[in-house]
Every structure is written in C-alpha cells, then in structure tokens.
C-alpha cells in the first residue's frame, strides 16, 4: 500500500458511520498486543492517530503533564495537508491557521529580492499554499481526533527511560508518578525528540554537527505587515540575518515571531536583556516606542540523522530520527511524513501478515531522503541567508529573481522547497 493506499484506507475508516472491524482485526485488538509510542508531540500524536485509524491498539507515553506551548514549528507544507485530508485534520488546520500563498526572500538593507507565489504548484497539489499554525495547536487537534477511538491509552507524566527487546516484542521501562513501571508491546516507536531515549536504546549513531551559534526566537504582536512584510519572510544579511513570520497566537489575531542567530559565548541573561532585545529588533525595523515581547526562547541547533531508523522492533520518527535548522519550516513536516510512511507499513504487517522487511524499506525511504533532501536543503538555506561574500550573495539573489521570472523554473524550485519533491523521491525507493 503506497501513500495513496494509506489515505484511502484512512478515509474509509473515517467515512464509515461506525468502524466495523473484521474478525482478524478484532482478534488483534482483543489480545495484549499493542504498539508503544514515546513522545506526544505532533509526530507522536500523528502516529497515534494513524494507528487508531488503522485499528491498531497503542499506548502513548509523554513525560510532560500536558502539551508544551513553546514557540517552535509553525509551518505546514502542501504534502502534509494532503496526508491529513482524510482524517479531517487538514480542515481543522485550515480553520485555525493562516493560509500563506506567497513568501518573501529579502535583503536586510535593500528589501524584497524575490516574491514566491505558491499558486505555481496548482497542478501539483490540492493545496498550493502553506498554513501557519503553531505545533502545539496541531498536537491539540490530533489529540482531540483521538477521543473518538478506543483501544488506546495516552499516559502523561510517563517518561520512557529505556527499552529492551526480544524476539516476541519490546519492554519499555517507564518512570511514572507511582514509580518505575514496565509496559509490553510488539513494537516501540520513538517520537521523543533529539534526545530520544528510544534511540539511545538502539544500536544506532546520531552523527552530524551542531552550529556554533544558537537561535534566538522572539514573539511580538506588533504588525510587521503594515510595513509590507509577507506572513513568511527570510531576511538575508552577512552580519545578522533573520526570519520573520506570523502565527495565529493565543487569540487568533496574530503573533509575529522573529528568529535571529545568537553568539554562543553570550549568556542567556545578556541575550534576554530587554534593552538588547529592543535594539536587535529595531535594527531591522524601527518603530516609535518599544516592542511588546511575549516570548524569549533560545536553543541549540543541530544537523543530524540517525544511522538507521530501525533496530529490530525499535523504530524512530521525527526529531528522534533527524534534526535540522528551522529555516524553511521542514523539520516537523518531515517527521509527520515519517509517521504516515511507517504506520502504513505497520498496518500491512499487523493485519495482512506482510514481511517485517517493510520496516527496512521505511528506513531506506525516509533516511535516504533525510540525507539527500532535508539536510541538504536546510543547510543550504542557512548558508544562503548568511552569505558574506558580496559577489556570491548577488549571484544568489539574481538566481532567485530569475526563478520568479520563469514559470517552469519557479515550479521546479517550489516542488523542492514545498517538500513535494522529497515525497516523490521517498516513494520511488524500493
């Protein structure tokens, strides 16, 4: 079953007045067999929902007490919107998020370099646009969808400490408010982020590098749109580049996030100092009076890919499998694409008796594309936005302008940055 088959299977389950299970399904679900998932972020919840739609029982563990509302991912790309259509999640995202039909590439001093219109993808996707929606809101949408299903449990304040496996299944040792407990399952899927305990229980490496600077994220309600900025903007500069985009915020009226590089030697106190923050934002857009700052967030940035997404019955998806810088808004989407690919294959193994070799295919498809596409593109995005050589920077700008002037070049370029090319490449691997 390919991506289309997976979506059709999910659509059939959702469209049915009741999810009528055949005897084989009932037998599987009435046994003590289940799939364990570590990490209740958007990828963990997507994996849970996909398993529920297929009729596979699961337990989802999350170390936190609730969904964490830190200002992280906020971009939903076209392939992700297509994948979630059948479950109704796409419509919920469209209802809550901002539809973005164009984005700007800018020079900090000279303004707009290129204005990219995603309508050029209208013959390639049913959703020729991005949606801006915070990842914690997507997690809530997914969690709400799960309320209509049985045969699962979601356990907060349950931290997976380690996992061991044998020929018949896996045992997760979990730290709970009542002390350490063990849970048994057929497989364990690690969706537990860059510091994944599931990955640490596997015989895999997590090679790559860490950038010398950190990323500083600031949020404000000030309306940058009044100055001609698009909802999404990448602003190049050899000394201090930045990215600026708008998400719905707490009240749906909009919150602008600004991403800056931050020197590694600077302390958090220095970087979060009010005068320092005001000076930093005013450096690219002046205004009368100070900016209202709602969030200050600072984090390390890495480019890493696990050496394998599978070790026997242990599997990885999302940031547990790959991490990258956020320029281009690809990381969360890539993890969601992992989830659809993996749960499709698990359903075939679970109900159709397919070979577990499908899990090796999952590894080949998604890891290959993470290396060839996700890492290459995000590293290139950062290199371009901080280019210091004036001649190289101008050449890049002229290339962008040429792309926007040529419909075919624009289509090809947008297929790559909108993540459609990566999906096609993944599906082509056998």
Rosetta blueprint (number, residue, H / E / L):
1 X L
2 X L
3 X H
4 X H
5 X H
6 X H
7 X H
8 X H
9 X H
10 X H
11 X H
12 X H
13 X H
14 X H
15 X H
16 X L
17 X L
18 X L
19 X L
20 X L
21 X L
22 X L
23 X H
24 X H
25 X H
26 X H
27 X H
28 X H
29 X H
30 X H
31 X L
32 X L
33 X L
34 X L
35 X E
36 X E
37 X E
38 X E
39 X L
40 X L
41 X L
42 X H
43 X H
44 X H
45 X H
46 X H
47 X H
48 X H
49 X H
50 X H
51 X H
52 X H
53 X H
54 X H
55 X L
56 X L
57 X L
58 X E
59 X E
60 X E
61 X E
62 X E
63 X L
64 X L
65 X L
66 X L
67 X L
68 X L
69 X L
70 X L
71 X L
72 X L
73 X L
74 X L
75 X E
76 X E
77 X L
78 X H
79 X H
80 X H
81 X H
82 X H
83 X H
84 X L
85 X L
86 X L
87 X L
88 X L
89 X H
90 X H
91 X H
92 X H
93 X H
94 X H
95 X H
96 X H
97 X L
98 X E
99 X E
100 X E
101 X L
102 X E
103 X E
104 X E
105 X E
106 X E
107 X E
108 X L
109 X L
110 X L
111 X E
112 X E
113 X E
114 X E
115 X E
116 X E
117 X E
118 X H
119 X H
120 X H
121 X H
122 X L
123 X L
124 X L
125 X L
126 X L
127 X L
128 X L
129 X L
130 X E
131 X E
132 X E
133 X L
134 X L
135 X H
136 X H
137 X H
138 X H
139 X H
140 X H
141 X H
142 X H
143 X H
144 X H
145 X H
146 X H
147 X L
148 X L
149 X L
150 X L
151 X L
152 X E
153 X E
154 X E
155 X E
156 X E
157 X L
158 X L
159 X E
160 X E
161 X E
162 X E
163 X E
164 X E
165 X E
166 X L
167 X L
168 X L
169 X L
170 X E
171 X E
172 X E
173 X E
174 X E
175 X E
176 X E
177 X L
178 X L
179 X E
180 X E
181 X E
182 X E
183 X E
184 X E
185 X E
186 X L
187 X E
188 X E
189 X E
190 X E
191 X L
192 X L
193 X L
194 X L
195 X L
196 X L
197 X H
198 X H
199 X H
200 X H
201 X L
202 X L
203 X L
204 X L
205 X L
206 X E
207 X E
208 X E
209 X E
210 X E
211 X L
212 X L
213 X L
214 X E
215 X E
216 X E
217 X E
218 X E
219 X E
220 X E
221 X L
222 X L
223 X L
224 X H
225 X H
226 X H
227 X H
228 X L
229 X L
230 X L
231 X L
232 X E
233 X E
234 X E
235 X E
236 X E
237 X L
238 X L
239 X L
240 X L
241 X L
242 X E
243 X E
244 X E
245 X E
246 X E
247 X E
248 X L
249 X L
250 X L
251 X L
252 X L
253 X L
254 X L
255 X E
256 X E
257 X E
258 X E
259 X E
260 X E
261 X E
262 X E
263 X L
264 X L
265 X L
266 X L
267 X L
268 X H
269 X H
270 X H
271 X H
272 X H
273 X L
274 X H
275 X H
276 X H
277 X H
278 X H
279 X H
280 X H
281 X H
282 X H
283 X L
284 X L
285 X L
286 X L
287 X L
288 X L
289 X L
290 X L
291 X L
292 X L
293 X L
294 X L
295 X E
296 X E
297 X E
298 X E
299 X E
300 X L
301 X L
302 X E
303 X E
304 X E
305 X E
306 X E
307 X L
308 X L
309 X L
310 X E
311 X E
312 X L
313 X L
314 X E
315 X E
316 X E
317 X L
318 X H
319 X H
320 X H
321 X L
322 X E
323 X E
324 X L
325 X L
326 X L
327 X L
328 X L
329 X L
330 X L
331 X H
332 X H
333 X H
334 X H
335 X H
336 X H
337 X H
338 X H
339 X H
340 X H
341 X H
342 X H
343 X H
344 X H
345 X H
346 X H
347 X H
348 X H
349 X H
350 X H
351 X H
352 X H
353 X L
354 X L
355 X L
356 X L
357 X H
358 X H
359 X H
360 X H
361 X H
362 X H
363 X H
364 X H
365 X H
366 X H
367 X H
368 X H
369 X H
370 X H
371 X H
372 X H
373 X H
374 X H
375 X H
376 X H
377 X H
378 X H
379 X H
380 X H
381 X H
382 X H
383 X H
384 X H
385 X H
386 X L
387 X L
388 X L
389 X L
390 X H
391 X H
392 X H
393 X H
394 X H
395 X H
396 X H
397 X H
398 X H
399 X H
400 X H
401 X H
402 X H
403 X H
404 X H
405 X H
406 X L
407 X H
408 X H
409 X H
410 X H
411 X H
412 X H
413 X H
414 X H
415 X H
416 X H
417 X H
418 X L
419 X L
420 X H
421 X H
422 X H
423 X H
424 X H
425 X H
426 X H
427 X H
428 X H
429 X L
430 X L
